[in-house]
Amino acid sequence: MNPDTPLPILADTTGLSRGYRFRWSLQYLGFSIFGPADQRVENSPKERLKWERARRVLRAYEQAGKQAPAEVVETANRW
């Protein structure tokens, strides 16, 4: 995965509560509308949200003792 490309928004919701997903969506929308101007990928608050979400999903797979999908692992290990 190229470090200059934006992270994907994972469709996998393993380990994410409904409340977390709702708050995450509101934050992402808020950063999209009211957030800072375009920034490099490594400094973007939207990218940080996507990375944190991927880390949570990866932890949920690890706690369940299951193998996480490749997209989840790549996204979580990006930074």
C-alpha positions in Angstrom: 0.0 0.0 0.0 1.4 3.3 -1.0 1.8 5.7 2.0 0.6 8.7 -0.1 -2.8 7.1 -0.9 -5.7 7.6 1.5 -6.7 4.7 3.7 -9.8 2.8 2.8 -12.9 3.0 5.1 -13.3 -0.6 6.3 -16.7 -2.1 5.9 -15.8 -4.7 8.5 -17.4 -3.8 11.8 -16.1 -6.7 13.9 -15.8 -5.4 17.5 -17.3 -2.0 16.8 -20.5 -1.2 18.8 -23.4 0.6 17.1 -22.6 3.7 19.3 -19.0 3.8 18.3 -19.9 3.5 14.6 -22.4 6.3 15.0 -19.9 8.6 16.7 -17.2 7.7 14.2 -19.5 8.6 11.3 -20.4 11.9 12.9 -16.7 12.7 13.5 -15.7 11.7 10.0 -18.6 13.9 8.5 -17.5 16.8 10.8 -13.9 16.6 9.6 -15.1 16.4 6.0 -17.2 19.5 6.3 -15.6 21.6 9.0 -12.2 20.1 9.3 -8.9 21.6 8.3 -8.0 22.3 4.6 -6.5 19.5 2.5 -3.4 18.1 4.2 -0.9 15.4 3.4 -2.2 11.9 4.2 0.0 11.4 7.3 -1.4 14.6 8.9 -5.0 14.3 8.0 -7.5 13.9 10.9 -9.8 11.8 8.7 -7.0 9.4 8.0 -6.3 9.1 11.7 -9.9 8.2 12.3 -9.8 5.5 9.6 -6.5 4.1 11.1 -7.9 4.1 14.7 -11.0 2.2 13.4 -8.8 -0.4 11.7 -6.8 -0.8 14.9 -10.0 -1.5 16.9 -11.2 -4.1 14.3 -7.7 -5.8 14.3 -7.7 -6.0 18.1 -11.2 -7.5 18.1 -10.0 -10.2 15.7 -6.9 -10.8 17.9 -9.0 -11.1 21.1 -11.3 -13.6 19.4 -8.3 -15.6 18.3 -9.2 -15.3 14.6 -7.2 -14.2 11.5 -8.1 -10.7 10.4 -8.6 -10.0 6.7 -5.6 -8.7 4.8 -7.2 -5.3 4.2 -7.7 -4.8 8.0 -4.1 -5.8 8.7 -2.6 -3.6 6.0 -4.7 -0.6 7.1 -4.0 -1.0 10.8 -0.2 -1.4 10.2 0.0 1.6 7.9 1.5 4.0 10.5 
